[in-house]
């Protein structure tokens, strides 16, 4: 009987350890995201506030007055949620609310949603003024990586 009680006491500890390790793995599944822009974009080191305004569609032009074209992954994507929290310092559902309000009031538009990192890279490469993101380990070429973008 005491063996059973002892084993039962260890189950919550083992479960807690497993959940902690699982959460650490999930939280860093994509690593730090890469923010990518088309070669034509005239910036290289924005802060997170500026990026937040771009992805919230509040800033619509680059410093050289060229149009910004924002690309995102679906709101249900783990990478999208990680990007919004870690880089933009906002929850994905809050960003969705901002976009929906702009659409319904006619004051703006939502970004273009792509279905994969591969499509994201191709769209950013081929669209002047484009900005998007991919996971840290995703190989990129023929685009500019924004440095910094931290607090």
C-alpha positions in Angstrom: 0.0 0.0 0.0 2.7 2.5 0.8 4.4 1.7 -2.5 1.2 2.7 -4.3 1.0 5.9 -2.3 4.6 6.7 -3.0 4.1 6.1 -6.7 1.0 8.2 -6.7 2.9 11.0 -5.1 5.5 10.9 -7.8 3.0 11.1 -10.7 2.2 14.8 -10.2 5.9 15.6 -10.1 6.6 13.6 -13.2 3.7 15.1 -15.0 4.8 18.6 -13.9 8.3 17.9 -15.2 7.0 16.6 -18.5 4.7 19.6 -19.0 7.5 22.0 -18.2 9.8 20.3 -20.7 7.1 20.2 -23.3 6.2 23.9 -22.9 9.9 24.8 -23.2 10.1 22.8 -26.4 6.9 24.3 -27.9 7.9 27.8 -26.9 11.2 27.6 -28.8 10.0 25.4 -31.7 10.6 28.1 -34.3 13.4 30.0 -32.5 13.6 33.7 -33.0 11.7 34.7 -36.1 13.4 36.5 -39.0 11.7 39.6 -40.2 12.1 39.8 -44.0 11.6 42.7 -46.4 11.8 43.1 -50.1 15.2 44.4 -51.4 13.6 47.7 -52.2 12.7 48.6 -48.6 14.8 51.5 -47.3 15.1 50.5 -43.6 17.3 48.0 -41.8 16.9 48.5 -38.0 13.4 49.3 -36.8 12.3 49.1 -33.2 9.4 46.9 -32.1 7.1 49.9 -31.8 7.6 50.8 -35.5 7.1 47.1 -36.5 4.0 46.9 -34.4 2.6 50.0 -36.2 3.4 48.5 -39.6 1.8 45.1 -38.8 -1.2 46.9 -37.3 -1.5 48.7 -40.6 -1.2 52.1 -38.9 1.9 53.0 -40.9 1.3 52.4 -44.6 4.4 54.0 -46.3 8.1 53.5 -45.9 10.3 56.5 -45.2 10.9 57.0 -48.9 7.1 57.3 -49.4 6.7 53.8 -51.1 3.8 51.7 -50.1 4.1 49.0 -47.5 2.7 45.6 -48.3 2.3 43.4 -45.2 2.2 39.6 -45.4 1.3 37.4 -42.5 0.6 33.7 -41.8 -2.9 32.7 -40.7 -3.8 33.8 -37.2 -4.1 30.2 -36.2 -0.5 29.5 -37.1 1.8 28.9 -34.1 4.5 30.9 -35.9 2.2 33.8 -36.3 1.2 33.8 -32.6 4.9 33.5 -31.6 5.8 36.4 -33.9 3.0 38.7 -32.6 3.9 38.0 -28.9 7.6 38.0 -29.1 8.3 40.6 -31.7 5.3 42.9 -31.8 4.4 42.6 -28.1 0.7 42.0 -28.8 -1.5 39.0 -28.8 -2.6 37.6 -32.2 -6.3 38.1 -31.4 -5.7 41.7 -30.5 -4.1 42.3 -33.9 -7.0 40.5 -35.6 -9.4 42.9 -33.8 -7.4 46.0 -35.0 -7.5 44.7 -38.6 -11.3 43.8 -38.4 -12.1 47.3 -37.0 -10.2 48.9 -39.9 -12.0 46.7 -42.4 -15.5 47.3 -41.0 -15.1 51.1 -40.6 -13.5 51.4 -44.0 -10.4 53.1 -42.6 -7.9 50.5 -43.9 -7.3 46.9 -44.9 -6.0 43.8 -43.4 -2.6 42.3 -44.5 -2.4 39.6 -47.1 -2.4 36.2 -45.5 -0.2 33.5 -47.0 -0.4 29.8 -46.2 3.2 28.9 -45.6 6.7 30.2 -45.0 7.6 29.2 -48.6 4.8 31.3 -49.9 5.8 34.1 -47.5 9.3 34.2 -48.8 8.2 34.2 -52.4 5.7 37.0 -51.9 8.1 39.2 -50.0 10.8 38.6 -52.7 8.5 39.5 -55.6 6.5 42.4 -54.1 8.1 45.8 -53.8 7.8 47.3 -50.3 6.8 43.9 -48.8 7.4 42.8 -45.2 6.8 39.5 -43.6 8.4 36.9 -41.3 9.7 33.3 -41.2 11.0 31.1 -38.5 14.6 31.5 -37.4 15.8 28.4 -39.0 14.0 28.9 -42.3 16.6 29.5 -45.1 16.1 32.9 -46.9 17.7 34.5 -49.9 17.1 37.5 -52.1 15.4 39.5 -49.3 16.7 41.8 -46.6 16.7 40.7 -43.0 15.8 43.4 -40.6 18.3 43.6 -37.7 17.4 44.6 -34.2 13.7 45.0 -34.0 14.0 44.5 -30.2 12.9 46.5 -27.2 
